[in-house]
Amino acid sequence: MVIAEYARLGTSPLASMLGKTRQAVKWRAWDLRVSHTPEKSAPLWSEDEIRVLKEQWEMGGLPAVRAALPDRTNQAIKTRVWEHIRPSDRTIAQRREDRQRHRAYRRT
């Protein structure tokens, strides 16, 4: 039961319930190889959204993707770009442009 609660609640609530420190709960979870997977509020990306991401990224980068997918944050878009648009699938010039965009995004 404690393992299931850790996976659902995380360290702070479980530490309070057990009268232990957060670090003690984390250590025991690590020792038992149990990971904490919080419920995520953001919906998963659909295949259509991934397709739109790829098309719009090629056309105009982040501004184009933001216009096409207004419900997605900049960070969510950047994460999906690096997951779904692989540098090996791109030409040298496209990779150079991607690196420039990535440097620009890190500054924002």
C-alpha positions, -999 to 999 in steps of 0.1 A, spaced: 0 0 0 28 24 9 44 18 -25 11 26 -43 6 57 -23 41 69 -30 36 65 -68 3 84 -65 11 111 -38 48 117 -38 72 124 -10 57 153 10 22 139 17 35 104 24 62 117 47 35 136 67 13 105 69 42 83 81 58 108 104 91 106 85 112 132 67 109 137 29 144 125 25 137 93 44 107 86 21 128 93 -10 156 71 2 132 42 9 115 46 -25 149 46 -42 160 15 -22 127 -3 -33 131 10 -68 97 28 -68 94 59 -89 70 88 -83 50 95 -114 28 126 -107 -4 130 -126 3 153 -155 -22 180 -163 -11 185 -199 -28 163 -224 -7 139 -245 2 150 -280 -19 134 -307 -6 122 -340 -22 151 -357 -5 176 -334 29 159 -341 22 162 -379 13 199 -375 44 204 -354 66 190 -381 49 208 -409 48 242 -392 84 239 -378 97 235 -413 77 265 -425 84 290 -398 98 277 -366 84 284 -332 61 313 -342 44 292 -368 39 263 -344 26 286 -317 1 300 -341 -10 265 -352 -10 250 -317 -20 279 -293 -28 256 -264 8 244 -262 35 262 -243 69 272 -258 86 246 -236 63 218 -247 68 227 -283 106 228 -279 106 195 -262 86 178 -290 108 194 -316 139 178 -302 120 145 -297 104 143 -332 126 162 -355 159 144 -354 191 161 -366 200 129 -386 169 134 -407 179 169 -417 204 185 -441 236 202 -428 220 237 -435 188 227 -417 208 214 -387 228 247 -386 195 267 -386 182 244 -358 213 250 -337 208 288 -342 172 286 -332 180 264 -302 206 290 -290 181 318 -294 154 298 -274 178 292 -246 182 329 -242 145 335 -238 
